[in-house]
């Protein structure tokens, strides 16, 4: 398998999951401004959406969208327990978190990367992000991870998106449980390996 990624982007989530699972894979960096891969290929020929992540399987098929990719990957090594069995309420809970992070946290925070965002829109976006993170902070209280004591693919996704906050000038101190979660996840060997590979530490 080959993961197409951009350092620190939402592709960090499946990159972490690949390392947590111990699956064989390679990576190729993508320049999202030029839409070219490190080998000089037009990235649109790999993913017509033009953004990362994209996972190219050994048979040549390409899977896109982070939440879909991490679930597919977790099912390749179920013994790692990054995703509960299909049909279980526990799996639906992880999927519930993946959807919440994608639609309410990821999309909200990503709006701040738009250089043309107005001051008023930026203020409202940060306020909305704060409300969403407040919900997450409360859910994490008394738990190591989103669904309890077991690290899941949803935790990799949350860590990835919240990791953008400091670079966008958002202080996490109002959400101390989230801040502790970030430190806890960052200390995992697979996460350290991923961050080093992407040049983030």
Secondary structure as UniProt FT lines:
FT   STRAND          2..5
FT   TURN            7..8
FT   TURN            10..11
FT   HELIX           12..21
FT   STRAND          26..31
FT   TURN            32..35
FT   STRAND          36..37
FT   TURN            38..39
FT   HELIX           43..45
FT   TURN            48..49
FT   STRAND          54..56
FT   TURN            58..59
FT   STRAND          62..64
FT   HELIX           66..76
FT   HELIX           78..80
FT   TURN            86..87
FT   HELIX           89..100
FT   HELIX           101..106
FT   HELIX           107..110
FT   HELIX           111..113
FT   TURN            115..116
FT   HELIX           119..140
FT   TURN            141..142
FT   TURN            146..147
FT   HELIX           153..162
FT   TURN            163..165
FT   HELIX           166..168
FT   HELIX           172..174
FT   HELIX           176..186
FT   HELIX           189..197
FT   TURN            198..199
//
